[in-house]
């Protein structure tokens, strides 16, 4: 588990062609380097990366930018990115920035 004062990242779990990464805390300017460090080693080719964000308490523009970069990387590697359990604050950020249609969202 990667620990930061306001962020926890559980070890990735792999099931078939799906990799799930559970993130708890804030996705902000201070914590996004830890997200990048946790996702960079993951193989995305032909796989679905599921980010379980149900326990994310806050997301700012740096967090959104990191998700967009990860989405673009997944698409470039013929994989997909799925965001699970986004809270209302994060969904509002996606709506305000018109980014919601760019992501696959699941409850």
ABEGO torsion letter per residue (X at the ends): XBBBAABBBBBBBBBEABBBBBBBEBBBAAAAAAAAAAAAABBABGBBBBBBAAABABBBAAAAAAAAAAAAAAAAAGBBBBBBGBBAAAAAAAAAAGAAAABBBBX
